[in-house]
Amino acid sequence: MREARLSRDEYLMDIASVVAARSTCDRLQVGAVIARQGRVLATGYNGAPSGMPHCDHSCTCPTRGSSGKMVIRLVPDHHEPLCPAGPCNNTVHAEANAIVFAAKYGMPTDHAELYVTHAPCIICARLIINAGIMGVVYSVDYRDPAGVNLLIAAAIPTQRI
């Protein structure tokens, strides 16, 4: 017996999840798909700019070993205020990469939809608005809701699935 057919949103979000697996950021993998009428126009994932070294979020902050002595140990995803492994400032976000790819290859994004694994940040929300994208679907909330709030204020339908 055949399983239920995927909805268009599920289909495009599944593609965004596969695209995220190409991410070069070792802290968070995000994928984005720009589509029009259910057809993929462009994809993007987060990572360092082309030709630049990949992100490295390994933390070498001093920590206490089992004996109580201070030791330097690789602590993945450790984000103390002064830790060099804090939020990434090197990566280009998935949404920006998808929009740039579309622009580079002459694919208009007016009236398109964006499917992204994680809610857009405020900077990506501004790009989405200026790219003429008319709807955003995401699956994971971002730590700061300002991007989603801006999209809503700009009357761009935005939904979490």
C-alpha positions as CSV (number, residue, x, y, z in Angstrom):
1,M,0.0,0.0,0.0
2,R,1.3,3.5,-0.9
3,E,2.1,5.9,1.9
4,A,0.4,9.3,1.9
5,R,1.8,11.8,-0.6
6,L,4.0,14.5,0.9
7,S,2.5,18.0,1.0
8,R,4.4,20.6,-0.9
9,D,5.6,22.2,2.3
10,E,6.9,18.8,3.6
11,Y,8.6,18.1,0.3
12,L,10.4,21.4,0.1
13,M,11.3,21.3,3.8
14,D,12.7,17.8,3.3
15,I,14.9,19.2,0.5
16,A,16.1,22.0,2.8
17,S,17.1,19.4,5.4
18,V,19.1,17.5,2.8
19,V,20.7,20.8,1.7
20,A,21.7,21.5,5.3
21,A,23.8,18.4,5.3
22,R,26.2,20.2,3.0
23,S,26.9,22.9,5.6
24,T,30.5,23.5,6.4
25,C,29.7,25.0,9.8
26,D,30.5,22.6,12.6
27,R,28.2,24.4,15.1
28,L,24.9,24.4,13.3
29,Q,23.8,23.1,9.9
30,V,21.1,25.1,8.1
31,G,19.6,24.6,4.7
32,A,17.4,26.8,2.5
33,V,15.3,26.3,-0.6
34,I,13.8,29.1,-2.7
35,A,10.9,27.8,-4.7
36,R,8.1,29.1,-6.9
37,Q,4.9,27.1,-7.4
38,G,6.6,24.1,-5.7
39,R,9.6,24.1,-8.1
40,V,13.1,24.6,-6.7
41,L,14.8,27.8,-8.0
42,A,17.9,27.8,-5.7
43,T,19.3,26.2,-2.6
44,G,21.8,27.4,0.0
45,Y,23.5,26.2,3.1
46,N,25.4,28.0,5.8
47,G,29.2,28.0,5.8
48,A,32.3,30.1,5.2
49,P,32.5,32.2,2.1
50,S,33.8,30.4,-1.0
51,G,37.5,29.6,-0.8
52,M,37.7,30.6,2.8
53,P,38.6,28.1,5.7
54,H,35.6,26.3,7.1
55,C,34.2,27.2,10.5
56,D,35.9,25.8,13.6
57,H,33.9,26.0,16.8
58,S,36.2,23.8,18.9
59,C,36.6,25.4,22.3
60,T,39.9,25.2,24.2
61,C,38.7,27.0,27.3
62,P,40.3,25.8,30.6
63,T,38.1,23.3,32.4
64,R,38.4,21.3,35.6
65,G,39.6,17.7,35.0
66,S,38.4,14.8,37.2
67,S,41.2,15.6,39.7
68,G,40.0,19.1,40.1
69,K,43.1,20.6,38.3
70,M,42.6,23.1,35.5
71,V,43.2,21.5,32.1
72,I,42.8,22.6,28.5
73,R,40.3,20.2,26.8
74,L,38.4,20.4,23.5
75,V,34.8,21.1,24.5
76,P,32.5,21.0,21.5
77,D,29.8,23.7,21.4
78,H,31.0,25.5,24.6
79,H,29.9,29.1,24.6
80,E,31.2,31.0,27.6
81,P,31.1,34.8,27.2
82,L,34.8,35.1,26.2
83,C,35.1,31.7,24.5
84,P,36.5,31.8,21.0
85,A,34.0,29.1,20.1
86,G,31.1,31.5,20.6
87,P,28.5,32.4,17.9
88,C,29.9,32.2,14.4
89,N,30.8,35.5,12.8
90,N,32.4,33.9,9.7
91,T,29.6,32.0,8.1
92,V,27.2,33.1,5.4
93,H,23.7,32.1,6.3
94,A,21.8,29.6,4.2
95,E,19.1,32.1,3.2
96,A,21.7,34.6,2.0
97,N,23.6,31.9,0.0
98,A,20.3,30.9,-1.7
99,I,19.4,34.5,-2.6
100,V,22.9,35.2,-3.8
101,F,23.0,32.0,-5.9
102,A,19.6,33.0,-7.5
103,A,20.9,36.5,-8.2
104,K,24.3,35.3,-9.6
105,Y,22.5,33.0,-12.1
106,G,19.7,35.4,-13.0
107,M,16.8,33.6,-11.3
108,P,14.2,36.1,-10.1
109,T,13.0,35.6,-6.5
110,D,9.9,37.8,-6.8
111,H,6.8,36.0,-5.5
112,A,8.9,32.9,-4.5
113,E,8.7,31.1,-1.2
114,L,11.6,30.3,1.1
115,Y,11.9,27.0,3.0
116,V,14.6,27.0,5.7
117,T,15.4,24.6,8.4
118,H,15.8,27.4,11.0
119,A,14.0,30.7,11.4
120,P,15.7,33.6,9.7
121,C,17.8,36.1,11.7
122,I,17.1,39.8,11.4
123,I,19.7,40.3,8.7
124,C,18.4,37.4,6.6
125,A,14.8,38.7,7.1
126,R,15.9,42.0,5.5
127,L,17.4,40.2,2.6
128,I,14.2,38.1,2.2
129,I,12.1,41.2,2.1
130,N,14.3,43.0,-0.5
131,A,14.5,39.8,-2.6
132,G,10.7,39.9,-3.1
133,I,10.1,36.6,-1.4
134,M,6.4,36.3,-0.5
135,G,6.4,33.5,2.1
136,V,8.7,31.8,4.6
137,V,8.3,28.3,6.1
138,Y,10.8,27.1,8.7
139,S,11.0,24.3,11.2
140,V,13.2,25.4,14.1
141,D,12.9,28.7,16.0
142,Y,16.0,31.0,16.1
143,R,17.1,32.2,19.5
144,D,16.1,35.8,18.6
145,P,12.6,36.1,17.1
146,A,13.4,39.6,15.6
147,G,13.7,38.1,12.1
148,V,10.3,36.4,12.1
149,N,8.8,39.5,13.7
150,L,10.2,41.7,10.9
151,L,8.8,39.3,8.2
152,I,5.4,39.4,9.8
153,A,5.5,43.2,10.1
154,A,6.3,43.3,6.4
155,A,3.2,41.2,5.7
156,I,5.1,38.2,4.6
157,P,3.3,35.0,5.6
158,T,5.6,33.1,7.9
159,Q,4.9,29.7,9.4
160,R,6.7,27.1,11.5
161,I,6.0,23.5,10.6
